[in-house]
């Protein structure tokens, strides 16, 4: 069976030692719906976390997503990123 047929739980695969590129890739997965439902809140969260670790492309993607999201959605994404950071520390 092809790999694409398996559902992935990205959050369980990413941790405090994840590289910015891995966090960025998670943002791409959620923003494009690659083997998951498109989730702009999750995508913003992962782009935000990658941006916090210095990835410039993530900053651009995060800003583009924020322009398409409501202020409540952006707040949810930021809260989710803060919660993830707390869990990882």
BAZA-601218 format. One record per residue: residue in one letter; chain; x, y, z of N, C-alpha, C in turn. Coordinates in steps of 0.001 Angstrom, whole numbers, plus 500000, padded with zeros to 6 digits. Layout:
BEGIN
<rec><res>A</res><chain>A</chain><n_u>X</n_u><n_v>Y</n_v><n_w>Z</n_w><ca_u>X</ca_u><ca_v>Y</ca_v><ca_w>Z</ca_w><c_u>X</c_u><c_v>Y</c_v><c_w>Z</c_w></rec>
...
REM end
This chain:
BEGIN
<rec><res>X</res><chain>A</chain><n_u>500855</n_u><n_v>498823</n_v><n_w>500000</n_w><ca_u>500000</ca_u><ca_v>500000</ca_v><ca_w>500000</ca_w><c_u>500897</c_u><c_v>501233</c_v><c_w>500000</c_w></rec>
<rec><res>X</res><chain>A</chain><n_u>500606</n_u><n_v>502231</n_v><n_w>499171</n_w><ca_u>501441</ca_u><ca_v>503436</ca_v><ca_w>499110</ca_w><c_u>501437</c_u><c_v>504211</c_v><c_w>500418</c_w></rec>
<rec><res>X</res><chain>A</chain><n_u>502531</n_u><n_v>504885</n_v><n_w>500670</n_w><ca_u>502674</ca_u><ca_v>505702</ca_v><ca_w>501880</ca_w><c_u>501552</c_u><c_v>506715</c_v><c_w>502000</c_w></rec>
<rec><res>X</res><chain>A</chain><n_u>501106</n_u><n_v>507287</n_v><n_w>500886</n_w><ca_u>500084</ca_u><ca_v>508335</ca_v><ca_w>500903</ca_w><c_u>498750</c_u><c_v>507834</c_v><c_w>501442</c_w></rec>
<rec><res>X</res><chain>A</chain><n_u>498550</n_u><n_v>506523</n_v><n_w>501508</n_w><ca_u>497297</ca_u><ca_v>505977</ca_v><ca_w>502017</ca_w><c_u>497226</c_u><c_v>505980</c_v><c_w>503535</c_w></rec>
<rec><res>X</res><chain>A</chain><n_u>498295</n_u><n_v>506302</n_v><n_w>504203</n_w><ca_u>498328</ca_u><ca_v>506301</ca_v><ca_w>505657</ca_w><c_u>498122</c_u><c_v>507713</c_v><c_w>506188</c_w></rec>
<rec><res>X</res><chain>A</chain><n_u>497255</n_u><n_v>507837</n_v><n_w>507178</n_w><ca_u>497060</ca_u><ca_v>509134</ca_v><ca_w>507833</ca_w><c_u>498251</c_u><c_v>509392</c_v><c_w>508750</c_w></rec>
<rec><res>X</res><chain>A</chain><n_u>498726</n_u><n_v>510614</n_v><n_w>508756</n_w><ca_u>499876</ca_u><ca_v>510980</ca_v><ca_w>509581</ca_w><c_u>499444</c_u><c_v>511928</c_v><c_w>510682</c_w></rec>
<rec><res>X</res><chain>A</chain><n_u>500014</n_u><n_v>511756</n_v><n_w>511860</n_w><ca_u>499812</ca_u><ca_v>512705</ca_v><ca_w>512945</ca_w><c_u>501122</c_u><c_v>513457</c_v><c_w>513097</c_w></rec>
<rec><res>X</res><chain>A</chain><n_u>501227</n_u><n_v>514579</n_v><n_w>512392</n_w><ca_u>502476</ca_u><ca_v>515333</ca_v><ca_w>512381</ca_w><c_u>502881</c_u><c_v>515816</c_v><c_w>513758</c_w></rec>
<rec><res>X</res><chain>A</chain><n_u>501905</n_u><n_v>516215</n_v><n_w>514555</n_w><ca_u>502220</ca_u><ca_v>516749</ca_v><ca_w>515884</ca_w><c_u>502986</c_u><c_v>515735</c_v><c_w>516712</c_w></rec>
<rec><res>X</res><chain>A</chain><n_u>502669</n_u><n_v>514455</n_v><n_w>516568</n_w><ca_u>503367</ca_u><ca_v>513439</ca_v><ca_w>517357</ca_w><c_u>504776</c_u><c_v>513184</c_v><c_w>516834</c_w></rec>
<rec><res>X</res><chain>A</chain><n_u>505051</n_u><n_v>513613</n_v><n_w>515603</n_w><ca_u>506364</ca_u><ca_v>513391</ca_v><ca_w>515002</ca_w><c_u>507313</c_u><c_v>514564</c_v><c_w>515228</c_w></rec>
<rec><res>X</res><chain>A</chain><n_u>506784</n_u><n_v>515696</n_v><n_w>515674</n_w><ca_u>507594</ca_u><ca_v>516893</ca_v><ca_w>515851</ca_w><c_u>507764</c_u><c_v>517192</c_v><c_w>517329</c_w></rec>
<rec><res>X</res><chain>A</chain><n_u>508968</n_u><n_v>517538</n_v><n_w>517703</n_w><ca_u>509243</ca_u><ca_v>517798</ca_v><ca_w>519110</ca_w><c_u>510154</c_u><c_v>518993</c_v><c_w>519300</c_w></rec>
<rec><res>X</res><chain>A</chain><n_u>510638</n_u><n_v>519150</n_v><n_w>520512</n_w><ca_u>511453</ca_u><ca_v>520330</ca_v><ca_w>520828</ca_w><c_u>512745</c_u><c_v>520420</c_v><c_w>520021</c_w></rec>
<rec><res>X</res><chain>A</chain><n_u>513226</n_u><n_v>519301</n_v><n_w>519518</n_w><ca_u>514468</ca_u><ca_v>519304</ca_v><ca_w>518748</ca_w><c_u>514233</c_u><c_v>519329</c_v><c_w>517238</c_w></rec>
<rec><res>X</res><chain>A</chain><n_u>512985</n_u><n_v>519497</n_v><n_w>516822</n_w><ca_u>512679</ca_u><ca_v>519525</ca_v><ca_w>515389</ca_w><c_u>513347</c_u><c_v>520723</c_v><c_w>514734</c_w></rec>
<rec><res>X</res><chain>A</chain><n_u>513888</n_u><n_v>520478</n_v><n_w>513571</n_w><ca_u>514543</ca_u><ca_v>521543</ca_v><ca_w>512794</ca_w><c_u>513485</c_u><c_v>522493</c_v><c_w>512237</c_w></rec>
<rec><res>X</res><chain>A</chain><n_u>513867</n_u><n_v>523745</n_v><n_w>512023</n_w><ca_u>512926</ca_u><ca_v>524698</ca_v><ca_w>511431</ca_w><c_u>512330</c_u><c_v>524184</c_v><c_w>510114</c_w></rec>
<rec><res>X</res><chain>A</chain><n_u>513135</n_u><n_v>523476</n_v><n_w>509336</n_w><ca_u>512666</ca_u><ca_v>522941</ca_v><ca_w>508062</ca_w><c_u>511544</c_u><c_v>521927</c_v><c_w>508256</c_w></rec>
<rec><res>X</res><chain>A</chain><n_u>511620</n_u><n_v>521129</n_v><n_w>509322</n_w><ca_u>510566</ca_u><ca_v>520149</ca_v><ca_w>509608</ca_w><c_u>509268</c_u><c_v>520849</c_v><c_w>510000</c_w></rec>
<rec><res>X</res><chain>A</chain><n_u>509378</n_u><n_v>521888</n_v><n_w>510807</n_w><ca_u>508201</ca_u><ca_v>522658</ca_v><ca_w>511208</ca_w><c_u>507587</c_u><c_v>523342</c_v><c_w>509982</c_w></rec>
<rec><res>X</res><chain>A</chain><n_u>508442</n_u><n_v>523864</n_v><n_w>509121</n_w><ca_u>507994</ca_u><ca_v>524505</ca_v><ca_w>507882</ca_w><c_u>507264</c_u><c_v>523497</c_v><c_w>506999</c_w></rec>
<rec><res>X</res><chain>A</chain><n_u>507812</n_u><n_v>522307</n_v><n_w>506874</n_w><ca_u>507185</ca_u><ca_v>521265</ca_v><ca_w>506059</ca_w><c_u>505793</c_u><c_v>520913</c_v><c_w>506602</c_w></rec>
<rec><res>X</res><chain>A</chain><n_u>505658</n_u><n_v>520890</n_v><n_w>507927</n_w><ca_u>504345</ca_u><ca_v>520631</ca_v><ca_w>508525</ca_w><c_u>503369</c_u><c_v>521729</c_v><c_w>508122</c_w></rec>
<rec><res>X</res><chain>A</chain><n_u>503824</n_u><n_v>522971</n_v><n_w>508108</n_w><ca_u>502983</ca_u><ca_v>524075</ca_v><ca_w>507655</ca_w><c_u>502552</c_u><c_v>523895</c_v><c_w>506207</c_w></rec>
<rec><res>X</res><chain>A</chain><n_u>503471</n_u><n_v>523458</n_v><n_w>505365</n_w><ca_u>503136</ca_u><ca_v>523210</ca_v><ca_w>503964</ca_w><c_u>502107</c_u><c_v>522098</c_v><c_w>503830</c_w></rec>
<rec><res>X</res><chain>A</chain><n_u>502271</n_u><n_v>521050</n_v><n_w>504612</n_w><ca_u>501331</ca_u><ca_v>519931</ca_v><ca_w>504559</ca_w><c_u>499923</c_u><c_v>520412</c_v><c_w>504884</c_w></rec>
<rec><res>X</res><chain>A</chain><n_u>499779</n_u><n_v>521150</n_v><n_w>505980</n_w><ca_u>498449</ca_u><ca_v>521603</ca_v><ca_w>506383</ca_w><c_u>497901</c_u><c_v>522699</c_v><c_w>505472</c_w></rec>
<rec><res>X</res><chain>A</chain><n_u>498744</n_u><n_v>523520</n_v><n_w>504897</n_w><ca_u>498249</ca_u><ca_v>524586</ca_v><ca_w>504029</ca_w><c_u>497826</c_u><c_v>524069</c_v><c_w>502661</c_w></rec>
<rec><res>X</res><chain>A</chain><n_u>498384</n_u><n_v>522946</n_v><n_w>502237</n_w><ca_u>498050</ca_u><ca_v>522386</ca_v><ca_w>500929</ca_w><c_u>497136</c_u><c_v>521184</c_v><c_w>501009</c_w></rec>
<rec><res>X</res><chain>A</chain><n_u>496971</n_u><n_v>520615</n_v><n_w>502202</n_w><ca_u>496122</ca_u><ca_v>519437</ca_v><ca_w>502344</ca_w><c_u>496769</c_u><c_v>518169</c_v><c_w>501829</c_w></rec>
<rec><res>X</res><chain>A</chain><n_u>498072</n_u><n_v>518065</n_v><n_w>501973</n_w><ca_u>498799</ca_u><ca_v>516877</ca_v><ca_w>501520</ca_w><c_u>498575</c_u><c_v>515732</c_v><c_w>502506</c_w></rec>
<rec><res>X</res><chain>A</chain><n_u>497666</n_u><n_v>514829</n_v><n_w>502169</n_w><ca_u>497308</ca_u><ca_v>513665</ca_v><ca_w>502996</ca_w><c_u>496630</c_u><c_v>514037</c_v><c_w>504313</c_w></rec>
<rec><res>X</res><chain>A</chain><n_u>496203</n_u><n_v>515279</n_v><n_w>504447</n_w><ca_u>495441</ca_u><ca_v>515745</ca_v><ca_w>505607</ca_w><c_u>494404</c_u><c_v>516748</c_v><c_w>505095</c_w></rec>
<rec><res>X</res><chain>A</chain><n_u>493439</n_u><n_v>517064</n_v><n_w>505942</n_w><ca_u>492501</ca_u><ca_v>518132</ca_v><ca_w>505612</ca_w><c_u>493254</c_u><c_v>519461</c_v><c_w>505637</c_w></rec>
<rec><res>X</res><chain>A</chain><n_u>492938</n_u><n_v>520354</n_v><n_w>504719</n_w><ca_u>493516</ca_u><ca_v>521697</ca_v><ca_w>504767</ca_w><c_u>493095</c_u><c_v>522321</c_v><c_w>506093</c_w></rec>
<rec><res>X</res><chain>A</chain><n_u>494061</n_u><n_v>522849</n_v><n_w>506811</n_w><ca_u>493807</ca_u><ca_v>523453</ca_v><ca_w>508119</ca_w><c_u>494704</c_u><c_v>524683</c_v><c_w>508229</c_w></rec>
<rec><res>X</res><chain>A</chain><n_u>494121</n_u><n_v>525836</n_v><n_w>507945</n_w><ca_u>494916</ca_u><ca_v>527068</ca_v><ca_w>507934</ca_w><c_u>495406</c_u><c_v>527436</c_v><c_w>509323</c_w></rec>
<rec><res>X</res><chain>A</chain><n_u>494658</n_u><n_v>527092</n_v><n_w>510355</n_w><ca_u>495092</ca_u><ca_v>527388</ca_v><ca_w>511724</ca_w><c_u>496334</c_u><c_v>526564</c_v><c_w>512055</c_w></rec>
<rec><res>X</res><chain>A</chain><n_u>496293</n_u><n_v>525277</n_v><n_w>511746</n_w><ca_u>497462</ca_u><ca_v>524422</ca_v><ca_w>511989</ca_w><c_u>498637</c_u><c_v>524861</c_v><c_w>511128</c_w></rec>
<rec><res>X</res><chain>A</chain><n_u>498373</n_u><n_v>525206</n_v><n_w>509876</n_w><ca_u>499453</ca_u><ca_v>525642</ca_v><ca_w>508987</ca_w><c_u>500123</c_u><c_v>526897</c_v><c_w>509545</c_w></rec>
<rec><res>X</res><chain>A</chain><n_u>499316</n_u><n_v>527861</n_v><n_w>509971</n_w><ca_u>499863</ca_u><ca_v>529096</ca_v><ca_w>510544</ca_w><c_u>500704</c_u><c_v>528774</c_v><c_w>511769</c_w></rec>
<rec><res>X</res><chain>A</chain><n_u>500206</n_u><n_v>527876</n_v><n_w>512613</n_w><ca_u>500944</ca_u><ca_v>527480</ca_v><ca_w>513826</ca_w><c_u>502333</c_u><c_v>526949</c_v><c_w>513462</c_w></rec>
<rec><res>X</res><chain>A</chain><n_u>502398</n_u><n_v>526004</n_v><n_w>512516</n_w><ca_u>503689</ca_u><ca_v>525401</ca_v><ca_w>512167</ca_w><c_u>504598</c_u><c_v>526400</c_v><c_w>511476</c_w></rec>
<rec><res>X</res><chain>A</chain><n_u>504040</n_u><n_v>527252</n_v><n_w>510605</n_w><ca_u>504866</ca_u><ca_v>528293</ca_v><ca_w>509988</ca_w><c_u>505389</c_u><c_v>529246</c_v><c_w>511059</c_w></rec>
<rec><res>X</res><chain>A</chain><n_u>504557</n_u><n_v>529570</n_v><n_w>512026</n_w><ca_u>504970</ca_u><ca_v>530462</ca_v><ca_w>513104</ca_w><c_u>506123</c_u><c_v>529852</c_v><c_w>513901</c_w></rec>
<rec><res>X</res><chain>A</chain><n_u>506001</n_u><n_v>528580</n_v><n_w>514223</n_w><ca_u>507062</ca_u><ca_v>527909</ca_v><ca_w>514984</ca_w><c_u>508364</c_u><c_v>527845</c_v><c_w>514178</c_w></rec>
<rec><res>X</res><chain>A</chain><n_u>508256</n_u><n_v>527597</n_v><n_w>512885</n_w><ca_u>509454</ca_u><ca_v>527587</ca_v><ca_w>512033</ca_w><c_u>510057</c_u><c_v>528989</c_v><c_w>511954</c_w></rec>
<rec><res>X</res><chain>A</chain><n_u>509200</n_u><n_v>529997</n_v><n_w>511867</n_w><ca_u>509680</ca_u><ca_v>531384</ca_v><ca_w>511812</ca_w><c_u>510402</c_u><c_v>531757</c_v><c_w>513099</c_w></rec>
<rec><res>X</res><chain>A</chain><n_u>509875</n_u><n_v>531291</n_v><n_w>514228</n_w><ca_u>510526</ca_u><ca_v>531564</ca_v><ca_w>515515</ca_w><c_u>511929</c_u><c_v>530968</c_v><c_w>515578</c_w></rec>
<rec><res>X</res><chain>A</chain><n_u>512156</n_u><n_v>529926</n_v><n_w>514791</n_w><ca_u>513477</ca_u><ca_v>529294</ca_v><ca_w>514744</ca_w><c_u>514314</c_u><c_v>529821</c_v><c_w>513587</c_w></rec>
<rec><res>X</res><chain>A</chain><n_u>513856</n_u><n_v>530941</n_v><n_w>512987</n_w><ca_u>514689</ca_u><ca_v>531639</ca_v><ca_w>512024</ca_w><c_u>514449</c_u><c_v>531366</c_v><c_w>510560</c_w></rec>
<rec><res>X</res><chain>A</chain><n_u>513447</n_u><n_v>530591</n_v><n_w>510210</n_w><ca_u>513218</ca_u><ca_v>530277</ca_v><ca_w>508803</ca_w><c_u>512466</c_u><c_v>531417</c_v><c_w>508119</c_w></rec>
<rec><res>X</res><chain>A</chain><n_u>513143</n_u><n_v>532094</n_v><n_w>507206</n_w><ca_u>512579</ca_u><ca_v>533259</ca_v><ca_w>506519</ca_w><c_u>511368</c_u><c_v>532902</c_v><c_w>505660</c_w></rec>
<rec><res>X</res><chain>A</chain><n_u>511426</n_u><n_v>531779</n_v><n_w>504940</n_w><ca_u>510289</ca_u><ca_v>531383</ca_v><ca_w>504102</ca_w><c_u>509032</c_u><c_v>531179</c_v><c_w>504938</c_w></rec>
<rec><res>X</res><chain>A</chain><n_u>509195</n_u><n_v>530709</n_v><n_w>506151</n_w><ca_u>508047</ca_u><ca_v>530492</ca_v><ca_w>507035</ca_w><c_u>507397</c_u><c_v>531818</c_v><c_w>507412</c_w></rec>
<rec><res>X</res><chain>A</chain><n_u>508204</n_u><n_v>532845</n_v><n_w>507570</n_w><ca_u>507655</ca_u><ca_v>534170</ca_v><ca_w>507881</ca_w><c_u>506763</c_u><c_v>534657</c_v><c_w>506749</c_w></rec>
<rec><res>X</res><chain>A</chain><n_u>507206</n_u><n_v>534446</n_v><n_w>505532</n_w><ca_u>506420</ca_u><ca_v>534855</ca_v><ca_w>504359</ca_w><c_u>505119</c_u><c_v>534067</c_v><c_w>504273</c_w></rec>
<rec><res>X</res><chain>A</chain><n_u>505229</n_u><n_v>532749</n_v><n_w>504424</n_w><ca_u>504036</ca_u><ca_v>531901</ca_v><ca_w>504357</ca_w><c_u>503045</c_u><c_v>532248</c_v><c_w>505468</c_w></rec>
<rec><res>X</res><chain>A</chain><n_u>503548</n_u><n_v>532484</n_v><n_w>506657</n_w><ca_u>502701</ca_u><ca_v>532839</ca_v><ca_w>507798</ca_w><c_u>501937</c_u><c_v>534130</c_v><c_w>507514</c_w></rec>
<rec><res>X</res><chain>A</chain><n_u>502622</n_u><n_v>535122</n_v><n_w>506969</n_w><ca_u>501986</ca_u><ca_v>536407</ca_v><ca_w>506654</ca_w><c_u>500924</c_u><c_v>536241</c_v><c_w>505567</c_w></rec>
<rec><res>X</res><chain>A</chain><n_u>501218</n_u><n_v>535446</n_v><n_w>504549</n_w><ca_u>500252</ca_u><ca_v>535218</ca_v><ca_w>503478</ca_w><c_u>499007</c_u><c_v>534517</c_v><c_w>504015</c_w></rec>
<rec><res>X</res><chain>A</chain><n_u>499209</n_u><n_v>533529</n_v><n_w>504879</n_w><ca_u>498067</ca_u><ca_v>532837</ca_v><ca_w>505484</ca_w><c_u>497247</c_u><c_v>533789</c_v><c_w>506345</c_w></rec>
<rec><res>X</res><chain>A</chain><n_u>497921</n_u><n_v>534583</n_v><n_w>507147</n_w><ca_u>497224</ca_u><ca_v>535503</ca_v><ca_w>508048</ca_w><c_u>496318</c_u><c_v>536446</c_v><c_w>507268</c_w></rec>
<rec><res>X</res><chain>A</chain><n_u>496730</n_u><n_v>536828</n_v><n_w>506059</n_w><ca_u>495903</ca_u><ca_v>537704</ca_v><ca_w>505220</ca_w><c_u>494610</c_u><c_v>537024</c_v><c_w>504780</c_w></rec>
<rec><res>X</res><chain>A</chain><n_u>494603</n_u><n_v>535697</n_v><n_w>504754</n_w><ca_u>493424</ca_u><ca_v>534942</ca_v><ca_w>504321</ca_w><c_u>492557</c_u><c_v>534477</c_v><c_w>505494</c_w></rec>
<rec><res>X</res><chain>A</chain><n_u>493040</n_u><n_v>534711</n_v><n_w>506707</n_w><ca_u>492355</ca_u><ca_v>534208</ca_v><ca_w>507899</ca_w><c_u>491651</c_u><c_v>535343</c_v><c_w>508635</c_w></rec>
<rec><res>X</res><chain>A</chain><n_u>490632</n_u><n_v>534967</n_v><n_w>509404</n_w><ca_u>489987</ca_u><ca_v>535955</ca_v><ca_w>510267</ca_w><c_u>490901</c_u><c_v>536227</c_v><c_w>511462</c_w></rec>
<rec><res>X</res><chain>A</chain><n_u>490642</n_u><n_v>537310</n_v><n_w>512159</n_w><ca_u>491464</ca_u><ca_v>537617</ca_v><ca_w>513334</ca_w><c_u>491288</c_u><c_v>536545</c_v><c_w>514407</c_w></rec>
<rec><res>X</res><chain>A</chain><n_u>490109</n_u><n_v>535967</n_v><n_w>514527</n_w><ca_u>489904</ca_u><ca_v>534886</ca_v><ca_w>515495</ca_w><c_u>490711</c_u><c_v>533646</c_v><c_w>515136</c_w></rec>
<rec><res>X</res><chain>A</chain><n_u>490798</n_u><n_v>533337</n_v><n_w>513841</n_w><ca_u>491596</ca_u><ca_v>532190</ca_v><ca_w>513411</ca_w><c_u>493075</c_u><c_v>532411</c_v><c_w>513700</c_w></rec>
<rec><res>X</res><chain>A</chain><n_u>493554</n_u><n_v>533621</n_v><n_w>513458</n_w><ca_u>494960</ca_u><ca_v>533937</ca_v><ca_w>513744</ca_w><c_u>495211</c_u><c_v>533812</c_v><c_w>515243</c_w></rec>
<rec><res>X</res><chain>A</chain><n_u>494296</n_u><n_v>534303</n_v><n_w>516055</n_w><ca_u>494435</ca_u><ca_v>534179</ca_v><ca_w>517513</ca_w><c_u>494496</c_u><c_v>532715</c_v><c_w>517931</c_w></rec>
<rec><res>X</res><chain>A</chain><n_u>493650</n_u><n_v>531878</n_v><n_w>517320</n_w><ca_u>493666</ca_u><ca_v>530446</ca_v><ca_w>517633</ca_w><c_u>495002</c_u><c_v>529821</c_v><c_w>517260</c_w></rec>
<rec><res>X</res><chain>A</chain><n_u>495524</n_u><n_v>530204</n_v><n_w>516105</n_w><ca_u>496807</ca_u><ca_v>529665</ca_v><ca_w>515648</ca_w><c_u>497941</c_u><c_v>530077</c_v><c_w>516585</c_w></rec>
<rec><res>X</res><chain>A</chain><n_u>497936</n_u><n_v>531336</n_v><n_w>516990</n_w><ca_u>498974</ca_u><ca_v>531817</ca_v><ca_w>517901</ca_w><c_u>498881</c_u><c_v>531128</c_v><c_w>519254</c_w></rec>
<rec><res>X</res><chain>A</chain><n_u>497670</n_u><n_v>530935</n_v><n_w>519740</n_w><ca_u>497470</ca_u><ca_v>530233</ca_v><ca_w>521010</ca_w><c_u>497953</c_u><c_v>528786</c_v><c_w>520901</c_w></rec>
<rec><res>X</res><chain>A</chain><n_u>497644</n_u><n_v>528148</n_v><n_w>519783</n_w><ca_u>498080</ca_u><ca_v>526768</ca_v><ca_w>519568</ca_w><c_u>499603</c_u><c_v>526667</c_v><c_w>519542</c_w></rec>
<rec><res>X</res><chain>A</chain><n_u>500260</n_u><n_v>527631</n_v><n_w>518926</n_w><ca_u>501731</ca_u><ca_v>527639</ca_v><ca_w>518905</ca_w><c_u>502289</c_u><c_v>527820</c_v><c_w>520313</c_w></rec>
<rec><res>X</res><chain>A</chain><n_u>501686</n_u><n_v>528732</n_v><n_w>521085</n_w><ca_u>502148</ca_u><ca_v>528937</ca_v><ca_w>522475</ca_w><c_u>501970</c_u><c_v>527664</c_v><c_w>523299</c_w></rec>
<rec><res>X</res><chain>A</chain><n_u>500838</n_u><n_v>526985</n_v><n_w>523122</n_w><ca_u>500593</ca_u><ca_v>525742</ca_v><ca_w>523858</ca_w><c_u>501611</c_u><c_v>524675</c_v><c_w>523480</c_w></rec>
<rec><res>X</res><chain>A</chain><n_u>501938</n_u><n_v>524581</n_v><n_w>522190</n_w><ca_u>502913</ca_u><ca_v>523595</ca_v><ca_w>521740</ca_w><c_u>504276</c_u><c_v>523887</c_v><c_w>522356</c_w></rec>
<rec><res>X</res><chain>A</chain><n_u>504656</n_u><n_v>525160</n_v><n_w>522386</n_w><ca_u>505932</ca_u><ca_v>525539</ca_v><ca_w>522975</ca_w><c_u>505983</c_u><c_v>525183</c_v><c_w>524463</c_w></rec>
<rec><res>X</res><chain>A</chain><n_u>504891</n_u><n_v>525405</n_v><n_w>525176</n_w><ca_u>504842</ca_u><ca_v>525056</ca_v><ca_w>526594</ca_w><c_u>504995</c_u><c_v>523550</c_v><c_w>526800</c_w></rec>
<rec><res>X</res><chain>A</chain><n_u>504324</n_u><n_v>522766</n_v><n_w>525958</n_w><ca_u>504423</ca_u><ca_v>521307</ca_v><ca_w>526065</ca_w><c_u>505830</c_u><c_v>520799</c_v><c_w>525777</c_w></rec>
<rec><res>X</res><chain>A</chain><n_u>506534</n_u><n_v>521492</n_v><n_w>524894</n_w><ca_u>507858</ca_u><ca_v>521048</ca_v><ca_w>524489</ca_w><c_u>508961</c_u><c_v>521490</c_v><c_w>525444</c_w></rec>
<rec><res>X</res><chain>A</chain><n_u>508632</n_u><n_v>522371</n_v><n_w>526373</n_w><ca_u>509653</ca_u><ca_v>522846</ca_v><ca_w>527326</ca_w><c_u>509487</c_u><c_v>522218</c_v><c_w>528682</c_w></rec>
REM end
